[in-house]
């Protein structure tokens, strides 16, 4: 995991950072420490396979995952989510068979997701800490509020 940087390509310079939230199918509680670690390793593999997809932070909170991802204009946000969800689902089922049992052998991710672009300055720092702290608090779910 790292910090976002300006990405210089032949025809553009960009700094596109997205906050993506993906819930597990049926909002099942499937993300323990082991599954989260497998997920992080899978995402590192995605970085190696796809140029210009970089995971800045990943944080799981029992039934959903927050990703802070940097990409380039080459990857539309919907394409980025599709890549992440399809590869992670296939690999989690292969590496963590207990999860497949919890989900009755069906899909890993819910069909829906949340995505928002993140600004380079204050918003990225706030969201980075929020994503990093997922699953580390035993309190009620707290909504993320950004100060403008």
N, C-alpha and C positions, 0 to 999 in steps of 0.2 A: 504494500500500500504506500502511497506517496502523495506528493502535492501536485496540484494541477499546474501545468506550464503552458505557455503559448506553443502551439504546434505549427511549425512552418512547413508548408508543402509547396509544390511548384506554382500553384495558382491561388492559394489562400493561406491566411494565417488565422488560427482559431483558438478559442479557449471555451469549449462547450462542455459544461459540467451538468449532469442530471442527477436528481434525487429520485430514485425509483423504489417503490414499495410493492412487493409481490406477496400476496397471502397464499398460504398452503390451501389445497383443496379442502373444502368443508370447514375451513379455519381450524383444522386439526392441530393440536399441539405436537409437532414433530421435530422441532429444532432444539435438541439438547446440545451439549458441548461437542460431542463426537460428530453429529451431523453438521453442525456449524463449521467445524474444522474441515470436514470433507468438502463442504460448499466453498470455503475459501481456497482450498487447493484446486478445485475444479475451475474457479474463476481465474486463478493464476495460469491455468492451462489455456483458458479462453484468450488471455492476454498474449500468450505465445503464438496462438493460432491466428488471431485477427490483429492486423496492424491497426494501431490507433484506437483500441479499446483498452482503457486503463481503469482499474478499480482503485479508487482512492480510499474508500472505507467500505466495510461490509459489517452489518450488525443484525443478528437474528434476535427476535423476541417471541419465543414459543411458537406462535402460529403465523408469523410473517417475517419477511426479511427486508431490510433497508440496504440499498446499494447506492453509493456515491460513485458515479462513473463519468470519466472524461472520454470524449470521442471527437470525431471530426464531422464536417458536413456530409461526408460520404455515407454515413450511417444515419438514416432518419430515425427519430426516437422510437417509432413502432418497430423498426427493423432491429434496433439495438435490444429492445425488450424481448423480441422473438428469439434472437440469438441466445441471450442469457437464459431465458426460461427453458428453451428446448434442450440445450446442452446440459444445464444443471439438472433438469428432471431426469434425463436418461442416465446420467452418471450417478446421481444420488440413489436411484433405484438399483443400479448395478452394485454400488459400493456399500449401501446400507439397506439390506433386504428387510430389516424390521420396519422401515418406513413404508415400504410397499404393502406390508401386512396391515399397518395402521390405516392406510388409505384404500384398503380392499382391492389392491392390485390395479387401481384406476390411474387417474392423472395425479401428478404431483402438485402442480400449481393451479390455483383458481384461474378462471378465464380473465378476470379483470386485473388491473394494476393501477397504480398512481405514478405519475411522472411530473416533475417540475424542473425547469431550468434553474440553475443556481448562479448567482453573481460571483465575481472573482473576489470581492472584498469581504465585508462582514458576513453576508449570508452564507458563504461557503464555510467559514469558520464555525458559525453557529450550527449548521447542519452537520458538519464533520463531527463535532462533539456529540450531537444528538444521535447520529448513526453509530458512532463508536460505543456509546453507552447502552445500546439496545440489549435487553435481556439481563442486565446487571443490577436492576432494581426490582425489588419485590413489592413495589407499590402499584397502585392503580395506574392504568394507561393514562398518560398525560399527552394532550394534544400539543403539537409543535406550533409555536407562535413565533413569527419573525418580526423584529422591530424594524420599522421603516423609517 
